[in-house]
Amino acid sequence: MSLDAHRCPNGHLTYPGHERCPDCGRPQTETVDLGDETATVVTWTENTATPPGVRRPNSLAIVEFDVEGESVRAIGQVTADADVEIGDEVRPVYAEQLRDPDAGIREPESQSWDGYRFEPV
């Protein structure tokens, strides 16, 4: 699995991708894997009232990647027991399971449970 941002012909990046660029309206035709990039924490929060199957507490961060002079933001969990502050550098780390698929009301096979968390560098 890759952490893909999408790029239009004018170079604008978005995450997640859209059919058309929110900045200029052109079709987004290219993907950029952010999995090997580092990002900067823009802001973060700690959720203590989590949904079923999500660890408690659950720290979330909005991070900003700088890719070839263009920036793109993403939101995601912070790795367990990691302390982050605004301005910290993080990297995406693949997680096979972001939450317990048996704890919710959906059938476990109905969706993917994997994704990325952010880990301090």
C-alpha positions as CSV (number, residue, x, y, z in Angstrom):
1,M,0.0,0.0,0.0
2,S,1.3,3.5,-0.8
3,L,0.4,6.9,0.6
4,D,-0.5,8.7,-2.6
5,A,-0.9,12.4,-3.1
6,H,-2.3,13.4,-6.5
7,R,-0.8,16.0,-8.9
8,C,-2.4,18.0,-11.7
9,P,-0.5,19.2,-14.8
10,N,0.0,22.6,-13.0
11,G,1.9,20.8,-10.2
12,H,-0.7,21.3,-7.4
13,L,-0.8,18.4,-4.9
14,T,-3.8,17.1,-3.0
15,Y,-4.3,14.3,-0.5
16,P,-6.5,12.5,-0.8
17,G,-6.8,12.6,-4.5
18,H,-9.7,14.1,-6.5
19,E,-10.8,13.8,-10.1
20,R,-10.1,17.5,-10.5
21,C,-7.6,19.8,-8.8
22,P,-9.2,21.9,-6.1
23,D,-6.8,24.8,-7.0
24,C,-7.1,25.0,-10.7
25,G,-9.8,22.5,-11.8
26,R,-7.5,20.5,-14.1
27,P,-7.7,16.7,-14.0
28,Q,-5.3,15.1,-11.6
29,T,-3.2,12.7,-13.7
30,E,-0.2,11.8,-11.6
31,T,0.4,10.2,-8.2
32,V,3.3,10.9,-5.8
33,D,4.0,8.3,-3.1
34,L,4.6,10.2,0.2
35,G,5.6,7.0,2.0
36,D,9.3,7.8,1.8
37,E,9.0,11.5,2.5
38,T,9.1,13.3,5.8
39,A,6.6,15.9,7.0
40,T,6.3,18.6,9.6
41,V,3.6,18.6,12.3
42,V,1.2,21.5,11.8
43,T,-1.0,20.7,14.7
44,W,-2.0,17.7,16.8
45,T,-4.6,16.5,19.3
46,E,-5.2,13.6,21.7
47,N,-8.6,11.9,21.6
48,T,-9.6,10.1,24.8
49,A,-13.2,9.2,23.7
50,T,-12.4,7.0,20.8
51,P,-14.7,4.9,18.6
52,P,-15.0,1.2,19.2
53,G,-11.7,-0.6,18.3
54,V,-9.6,2.5,18.2
55,R,-6.8,2.7,20.8
56,R,-7.2,5.0,23.7
57,P,-5.8,7.6,23.9
58,N,-5.4,8.2,20.2
59,S,-3.1,11.0,19.1
60,L,-3.8,12.5,15.7
61,A,-1.7,15.0,13.7
62,I,-2.1,17.2,10.7
63,V,1.2,17.1,8.9
64,E,2.6,19.0,5.9
65,F,4.8,17.4,3.2
66,D,7.0,19.5,1.0
67,V,7.4,17.8,-2.4
68,E,9.4,19.6,-5.0
69,G,8.3,23.0,-3.7
70,E,4.6,22.1,-3.4
71,S,3.1,21.4,0.0
72,V,0.3,18.9,0.8
73,R,-1.3,18.1,4.1
74,A,-2.5,14.8,5.6
75,I,-4.1,13.8,8.8
76,G,-3.4,10.5,10.6
77,Q,-2.7,8.7,13.9
78,V,0.6,9.3,15.6
79,T,2.5,6.1,16.5
80,A,1.8,4.7,20.0
81,D,3.6,6.3,22.9
82,A,5.1,9.0,20.6
83,D,5.0,12.6,21.8
84,V,4.8,15.2,19.1
85,E,4.8,19.0,19.1
86,I,4.1,21.5,16.4
87,G,7.1,21.8,14.1
88,D,8.4,18.2,14.8
89,E,9.5,16.2,11.8
90,V,7.7,12.9,11.2
91,R,7.6,10.1,8.7
92,P,4.8,7.9,7.6
93,V,4.9,4.3,8.9
94,Y,2.7,1.6,7.4
95,A,0.3,-0.2,9.9
96,E,-1.5,-3.3,9.0
97,Q,-4.3,-2.5,11.3
98,L,-5.3,1.0,12.4
99,R,-8.2,-0.3,14.5
100,D,-9.7,-3.6,15.6
101,P,-12.1,-4.7,12.8
102,D,-14.0,-6.9,15.2
103,A,-14.9,-4.1,17.5
104,G,-17.2,-2.1,15.2
105,I,-20.6,-2.7,13.7
106,R,-19.3,-3.3,10.1
107,E,-18.3,-6.6,8.8
108,P,-14.5,-6.9,9.0
109,E,-14.3,-7.8,5.3
110,S,-16.3,-4.8,4.2
111,Q,-13.3,-2.4,4.2
112,S,-9.6,-2.1,4.6
113,W,-8.2,-1.6,8.1
114,D,-4.6,-0.7,7.2
115,G,-3.0,2.7,6.6
116,Y,-0.3,5.0,7.8
117,R,0.6,6.5,11.1
118,F,3.1,9.3,11.7
119,E,6.3,8.6,13.7
120,P,8.7,11.2,14.9
121,V,12.0,11.2,13.1
